[in-house]
Structure formats: structure tokens, C-alpha cells
Amino acid sequence: MEDGGLLAAVRDRAELFVASERHAGRHFRAIAGRFDRTAPVLGSPNEAVLKKAVGPQIVPLYAALCRSTPVFFMQDDHDYFENDEADDRFISFPPDAFMMSAGRASQHLYYPEFLPDPMRPLGLASASAPDRPARVSESYGTLRYGRLAEVLMYDCRRYLTLHGPSAVFVPPEVEAWLKDRMARPEPRVVLP
């Protein structure tokens, strides 16, 4: 691998698929095709579009570059197939039903869900979905290193909203979970 190692390889692969934020939509359609937003994501031609868009970006990382390195992926706005943009006319988040289905499908096919955590409340959004194993979360997870450290990981894109006085970065129940985890005496360090 050339100088720069893993980060350079990841950057190079990303540059193949996203020339720039301005041209991302046109570039995506040229590589993967168009979604039919009236059809389900999985089990329809949309599944092939999703796999063409996501697979070449993720599979090489898991299959070769990160095979001996523990890695954890969090979804971002591109996994919902819409950049998180806002102006006076348009706000792209929270994701609409099709975007949410596309994001869930890409996670199901390519990213590991977060394993059960007894300290994570059952009522958090995206935890214990009926089509996933019990107590598995798609959006909220923890990495713990004994009593020394814990990293709280959360996907805030699914529930981010910029709409008026109800605008939130994370839902209130997630904020309560984060505050509770950071207030506990163990581990010594909690990284939100």
C-alpha cells in the first residue's frame, strides 16, 4: 500500500464515487442508476441500485483493508441517499420513508448493528426493531474497555430535524440516555 496507508486508501475509494458534494447526485445515478421511490428497497430493482452504490465503497474496507483491524462504521447522510442540506426552501432531514428504508437496507446488508447493551434503554428509536434480533440497535451503541473507558456511538441523522421550535439533534430519550451514561461513576472516561 502506498504512503498514507489505510486512510489514503479510504480517501482514494471515496473519491472514486463522490467527485464533489455538488455533483454527487448525478455521479451516483451514473454509477448505480435511479431508485424507483414507489417500490420497496429490498426485493425489487432498487436492491441492485443500492448494492451498486454502497457495495464498492464498503466491501473492500471489510474484505481487505480492515481485515485485521477492529472498525466500527456509523451511517452518514449518504447512507440515506440524500445529503443533509437545508436552505430556505428545502430541508432534507429527517429522512422520509423511502430514505429511511434505503438507510436501513444499507445497514442491514453492509454494516453491523450494535449488540445488546443492558445499559441502553429498550425504548430508544431504532433499537429492537421488529425485523431485527431483540435488543439489537441500528443507531445506538457502546464500545467499552473494562472500567477505563466507554465510547457512546449514535447515528443522529435519522432523527435530526431543523423544523422550528421542535428542532432536535437527537430525540429527548436519546439525550436522556447520553446524560445518564455520562453521569455514572464507571467507567472513568465516557466519550460521547
N, C-alpha and C positions, 0 to 999 in steps of 0.2 A: 504494500500500500504506500502511496506517495506521502511526502511530508504533510503533516496535518492529521494523519490517522483517521480515526472514526468520524470526528466532526467534519473534516473535509469531505469524506465520502458521503455523509448525510447531506451536507450542503450541496454537493455536486448532483446527487439524485434529486433533491428538491428542485434545483434549478432546471432540470430536465422537464419537470411537469408544471412549474409555475414560473412563467417568464417574468411576470410582474403582477402586482395586485390589479392594475388597470386592465390587463389582458387575460386574467385568469379564467373568466367565464368562456371566452372564445377559445382559449387554449384547451380548456377542459373538454369542450364539445368536439374539438378537432381530434383529441386523443381517444376519448371514451364514447362519444355520442351524446344523445339527448335523453333525458328522462321523460317518460310519459307520466305526468303527475296524477293521472286518473287511474293508474294501475298500481298494484302493490309493489313494493321494492323487491322483495324476495319472491321467487316463483313466477316471475314474469320477465320479459326482455330487460326490464330495469336492473335485474340482478347482474346481467352481463355488463351493463354500463358501469355499475358500481364497482365490479371486480376489475374492469379495465382502468378505472380511475384510481382505486385505492391499492390494489394488489401490487403493482410495480413500485409503489412508494414504501410499502411496509414489509412485504415478504423478504426482500434482500437484507433488510436490517435484522430480522429474526433468524433467517436461514443461515447467514454467513457472518455478517459484521458483528453481531452481538451474541453469537452462539456461546461464548464463554463469559459473558458479562451480564450480570443482572440488570435488566432495564424495565422501566415502567412507563407506559405511554398514557398520556391524557389526550382526550379528544380536543380539537380546537374548532374554530368556526368552519374550516374547510371540510371537516368530517360531517357537517350538516349540509354541505354543498351550497353554502351561501356565506360570503364574507360578512363579518359583523360590522355593518355600516349603519350610519344614521345621519340624516340631514333633516331639513325642514319638511321634506316630502315623504321620506321613507325611513323606516327603522326595520332592520332585518331580524332582530331578535326580540323576544324568544322565538325559537323555530316554530314554523307552522307544522301541521300534522304530517305532511309529506317529508319535510326536512327532519323531523324527529324520527320518523320511520327509517330514513336513509342513515341517520346517525346511529341509531340502534343496530341497524343491519351491519354497518361497517364495524361497529364494536364487536358484535356477535361473531363476525367472520374473521376479524384480524386482531383485536385487542383482548387481552384477558380482563375479565370482570374482577372486581375486588372481592376477596374471600370474606366469609363471615367474620364479624368482629363483635364480640359481646358488648363492647363499649359504644357501638353505633346503634342508635335507636332504630326500631323497626319502622317507624313512620316516616323516615326520610324519603323524599321523592327519589325515584329510580332505584330504590332498594326493595328487594323481594318482589320483583315484577312477576306476574302470574306465569309468564313464559320462560322464567329463569329459575335455577335452583333456589331453595329457601335461603334467605338472609344474604344472598349474593347481591352486591350493589354494582350498578353500572357507572355510577357517578362519584361515589364517596368511598375512600379507602384509607388505610393506615399502614405505614411501614414502621415496625418497632424494632429497636435494637436493645433488648433487655430492659433494664431500668434506666439506661442512659438517655436514650433519645427516641422520639416518635415523630414521624412526618405525617401530617394530615394532607391528603390529596383530594381535591374536589374539582369537578367539572362545573364551572359556574355558567357556561354558555347556554345550557338547556333552559335555565330559569331566569337568566338576565333579562331585565326589561327596562326600558328608558321611558315608559309611558307615565307621564305626570307624577302625581304625589304617591302613586303605588310603585314607583321605580325601585328595583332592588338589584343587588349584585348576586346575592344568594337568598333563597327563601328564609323566612324567620326561623323555621325549625332547624335549618342547617346552621344558621348563625348561632342559635342556642347550643347546638352540638359542638360547634367550634369553641365557643366560650367555655363550655363545661370541660372539654378536653384540655384546654389550656390552663384552667384553674386547678386541676388535680395536682397533688404533690408528686406523683410519679407519672411519667419519667422526669428526669431532671430537666431535659430540654424538649420542648414541643415546637415544631416548626410548622406553622400554618401555611 
